[in-house]
Amino acid sequence: MNPTTDTAGIAPLLAAGPPPDRTRVEGWQQWLRTRHAFRPAPRMTLAEHRALPARRRALYDLHRTATHVNLRLQETPMSVAVAKVLRTRLQNNALSFAPGTRVGLMVSGGGFQGKTETVCDAAAAFEELWREVHRQLAPHNEPVPGTRDVFVPVAYCRLPVKATPKALCASILDFYGAPHPKTLDGMIRAVRDSLRDHRTTALLLDDITRLRLHREDDQDTLDLVRELMDLNVTLVLIGVDIPRSGLLRGSYLDPATGQLIVPDLPRGRSHNPSAATQTERRFDLVGLDPFAYTTPGQIRAFVDHLAGIEDQLRLLRAQPGMLTGGHMPEYLYRRTSGVIGLLRRLIEDGCTEAMAGGEERLTVDLLDGTVLRPEQLGDLNAQAGELPDIPSTPRPHRRRRPTRGANTVFEDRGLPDAAGEAG
């Protein structure tokens, strides 16, 4: 690979336009196909960079910037555990042909912890497997491209900030590009038809903890969410700190299965008054926690994660151990509390500053001047607890000007002490 001419990795990124909208079936499929397509900038020495013509240097720096803001999703011990449970649940439910309620999954964790990306990546791996199974075992059932009933194994939706049963139905129908009936009963029938006709086996509902249950609409929306489990789909709910959100009110743990039993709400203007008499809703609850930094094993896992990030960076003065040596791991943990999203944001902003200022490496002094602010973290809802607690930023170290030493030639140093005389 020639670092002076290779820009193939960045060309598809610039030509693709805005990121794919995963809340639409076309955007989900585009993300599914291209999520591993980006190629990071080739490595280059400082001397090679200086030897580049101005235009090539600008293109390469743009490619480096794209590399730093598109760091690949790295597995962590926490995300591996969540992905394993999710893949097992999706496969088992997809292979079950008995009618009835499917056991769902709740993925809980702190804000900016990577819950959505972990779930979407695991669901994408399941979809690729499930499509391959259909191609090999039932090729005659494959739908014709361009027709209405496109095969959609996984559907991804986000709960609206102000949720109502109609708004939730609209979000699901928008994913398929289906029309909206005028009445709630008509919208619910349309949702059922879309899930069935597109042979959807997994429905991911993100930001579920935006339901605060202090409004009757929230209660009715949660009742509808639970009813969706009767549609032969695996319901995956993603939210911030689900156990403390109030969504599990009245729930209890089944000692025989270890699953969470979630009863229907007794209040609210439910569109289905007999919901409380239906099959119990069962969920597996898994948590995606931040890194801890107490035991040797926890510290080693965090340092290994930093090593993976360091390998992806393209700073020209970077040295081995830039993120993993000395006190840097402890410093980075103190700045981010082990939250994956905050760590990525700090590294990304630090790389931008290192390139702009010519430092071309990450140091404690440089990162001290990198401030993390809530408005930098995207469209997160603070009222739903989606914003993480950002540790206070240390004040940048001010370098003191060296002062001229005092002339001590004529100072009286006193008489030597007894020990000195004895020596």
N, C-alpha and C positions, 0 to 999 in steps of 0.2 A: 504494500500500500504506500502510495506516495503522499506524504503529508502536505506537500505544496499544491497538490491538485485535487485531492479527494474532498468532495463536498456532497457525495451521494447520500450520506446519512441525513443531512439537513434539508436536502431538496424536497423529499416527500413531506417533511414537516411544514415547510413554508408554503407548499402547494396545497396542503390539505385544508387551509382556512381555519376557522374556529374549531375547538375541540368537539368531538362528537357528543351529541345529546343522548345520553344513555336512557333517558326517560321516554324515548321514541324507539320503535322497533328498528328503524333504519339506522339510527345512531348507535343503538346497542350492537347491531351486527357490524357496523363500521369499526367500533371500538374492539369488538371481538377479533376481527381480522387484523387490526393494525397495532394492537397493544404491545407487541414485541418487535415492531418494525423499525423503531428509531435506532440509529447507529451512533454511538458517541463519537466525539472528535478523536482523531488519531493522536497518539502521544507525540510530543515534540519538545526538544530541548530549547533553552533560551537562545542559544546561538542560532539554531535553525529558524526560530521565530524571527529573530532580527534580520536574518538573510532574506526573508520573504519580501516580494514586492508589496507596496502599500495596499493594493487591492486584495491580494491573496491574504495578507495579514488581517485585514478587516473581516474577510469571509471566515477565516479560521477562528478569530476571536468571537464572531457571532455563533459559530458552531460550538465553541467552548461554552458560551453562555447557555445555549440550548441544552448542552450536556448537563450543566449544573442545575438547571430548572426541570430536567426530566430524569432525575435519578431513578433507576429501576427500583421496583418494589422488592425489598429484601425480606426474606423470611426471618422471623424471630421465634424464640421458643413459644411465645404466647400465640402468635399468628398460626404457627404450625398446628398447635392443639385445636384452635378454632376451625381451621380449614379441614382438619381430619374429621371432626365431628360433623361439619357441614356436608362434606362429600359423602360420608357414610349415610347420613340421613337422606340426602337427595337420591342416592342410588337405591337404597332400600325401598323408599316410598315409590320410586318410579317403577320398580320391579314388582310391586304389589298390585294385583289386579282385582282385589276384593273391593267392593264398594264401601263407602264409609269415610269417616274422618281420618285424615293423615296426621301423624304426630308432627307438630311444627317445631321451630327452632327460634329462640331469642338470643341475639348477640348483643351483649351489653358491654359498656366500657366508658371511659372518660372522653371528653371532647378532644377532637383533633388527634385521636389515637390510632387512626387507620382502620376503623371498623368497616367502613364502606368499601375501601379498596380490597381488604382481605376477603370480604364476603363476595364481592363481584368477581375477583380473580378465581376463587374456588368455584363459584357458579359457572364461570366461563369454561373452566376445565371440565366440569360435569357436562355442559352443553356440547362441547366438542366430542366428548366420549359418546353421549347419547345420539348425536347426529351420525356418528360413525356406526353405531349399532344399527340404526335405522337404515343406513345405506347398505349395510351388508346383509341384514336379516329380512328387511321388508322394503326392498327397492321399489316395488310396485305401489307402495303407499306414499311415496315421496310426492309432495304437492308440486304443481307446475308453477315455476316462477312467474310473477305478475298476476296471479289469481288472488282472490280474496283470502283464502284459507292458507296462508303461508305457515309453514312449520315453525313454531316459536316455543322452544322448550323452556326458556327462562324469560320472565317479564320483570322489569325493574321500575319501581315507582317511588316517588318521594311524597310524603304526607304534606299537604298544604299547611302553611303557618296557622291559619284559622280553618280547622278541619270541620267538615260536615259530611254526612253520608253522601250527599250529592257530589261534593268536592272530591271525595275519595273515589267514587265511581267515575267521575270525569277524568281523574288522573290515570286510572287503569284503562279507560277507553281511549284516552289520548295516546297511550303507549302503542296501541294497535292501530291508531288512526281511524277508529270506529265513530260513527255519528252518536250524538247525545240525544236520547229521548227526552221528552219534556217532563215526565213524571219520575219520581224516585223509583217506583216499582218498575217502570220501563227501563230505567238505567241499570237496576240490579239484574233484570233479565238480560240486558245487553252485555253486562259483564260476564254473566254465566255463559252466554253464547260465545263470546270472544275467547274465553279460557278453554271452552270445549272445542270450538272449531279450529283453533290454532294449536291444539294438543299441548297446551302449556302444563308442565309438571311442577314448576317452581315459581312462586310469586314472591319477590323481594319487596318489602315495604320499609323504606328508609325513614329516619326521623320520626319513629313511632312515638317517642316521648314528647313530641309536640302536643299530644293529647294530655291535658292537665286534669281533666275530669271535673273541673269546677263549673263547667258549662254543660247543659243538657245535650247540646250538639256533640260535644266530645264523648259523652257516654253512649249516645246512639251510634257514633262512628266506630267506637271500640266494639260495640255489639255487632256491627256489620263486619268488622275485621274478623271476629271470631266465626261468623257464619261462613266466611270465605273458605274455611277449612273443610266445609262439607262438599266442596267442588272438586274433590280428587286432586288437589294441588298441595304441595308442601309450602306452607306459609313460613317465611323467614322474616322476622321482625328485627329491625336494627335500631338501637336507640342508646341514649346516654343514661347510664346508671338506672337501668330498668327496675331493679329491686326497690329503689327508693322513689320511683316516679309516681307511684299510686296505681299503676296499671295492673299490678298483681294483687289488688285488694281482694281479700277473701280466699286467696290461693293457698294451696298446701302441697306438700311433697308426698308423693306416693312412695311409701317405704319399699314396696315390692319392685318397682321399676326405676326409682330414683328420678322420675319425671315430675314436672310441675303440673298440677291440676288447676286449671283456670276456669272458675265458674262464670256463668253469664251474669251481667249486671242486673240487679233487681229493679233499677230505676231507668227513667228515660223513655221517650216516646218511640219505642222500638217498632220498626216496620214488620217485625216478626214476633208477636206476643208470646208464642210458644217456644221461644229460643231457649228458655231456662229448662225445658224438659228434654232437650236434645242431648246427643252424645256429649260426654265431657270433653273439653278441649285440653289436649296434653301437649306440653312443650318441653324440650330440652333447653335449659338455660346455660349459656357459656359466656365467659367474660374475657375481654381482651384488655389486659392490664398494661400499664407502662412498665418500663424496665425498673427493676429494683437494684440497689447498689449497697448491699449489706454483706452477703456471704461471698466467699471466693468464687463460687459458681455463678452468682448473679453478676459480679464484676466482670468475670471472664466473658459472659454472654454479651454484655454491653460493649466491651472492648472489641470483641469479634465483629459486632455490628458496625462499630466505628471503622474497623479495618476494611469492611466491605464498602463503606462510603468513601473512604480515602482512596481506594483503588479506582473509583469512578471519576475522581476529580482530575482536572486538567490545568492545574496551576503550574507555571513554568519554573518556579523556585521551590516547589514542594519536595520534601525529603521524606524517606521512609520513616514512619512513626510520627508524622505530622499531627495526626489525631489520636494516636494510641500511645505515644511516649510521654514520659514525665508525668506532670500533673494535669495534662490536657483532658484525659477521660473524666477525672473528678470535676474539673472545671465545667466541661460540657454537660455533665449530669446536673451540676448545681444550677446551670443556666436554664435547663429544660425540664428538670424533675423526671427525666427518663421518658418524656412524652415524644413519640415518634414524629408527629407533625411539627412540633416546636423545634426538634433537633434538625429536621430537614430545612425548615425555614431559616434557622440560624446559620446553617452551613451555606445555604443558597445565597443569603444576603451577604455573608462574609466573603464568599467567592466573588460576588459582584464588586464589593469594595476593594478586595485584593487586586482584581484586574484593573479597576479604574484608577487606583492610586499607585500602581506599579509595584506593590509589595509582592504579588504573585505567590503568596503562601498564607496560611492561616496561623495566626498567633493569638495569644491571650490578649495582648494589647490591642490588636485589630478587632477582635470579637467583643472586647469591652465597649467599643464604640458602636456596636450593632445592637439596636434597640428593637425588641419585639413588641408590637402593638396589636390590640384586638382587631383593628380595622384591616390588618394585613392578612387575616386568617379566613377570608372568604365570606360567603353568605351563611354564617352560622347564627343561630337564634339564641341570644343570651338568656332569654326567659325559659327556654327549654334546657338550659345547662350545657349547651353545645360548645360554649367558649371555655377553653381550659384555663386554669389558673397559671398566669405567666409569672415566673419568679422575677423579683426585682432585679433591675439591670445594675451591675456595679458601675461606679463612676470611673470614667477613663483615667488611667494613670497620667498625671502631669509630670513631665520630665523637668526637674529643677535645673536651672542654669548652674554650671560649675562656678564656684566662688574661688577667688584667689586665696590661697592659704596665708595665714598671718605669719609675720616674720618673728620667729622665736629665738633668734640668736642671742638677744640680750635679756631673755627671760630668766628669772631666778628659779631654778629647779629645786631648790632646797637641799638640805643635807641628805646623804644616803642613809637608809634605815639600817638597823642592826644586822638584818639578814644580808643586805648588800655588802656591809663591811666584812661580815664573816666570809662572804664568797670571795 
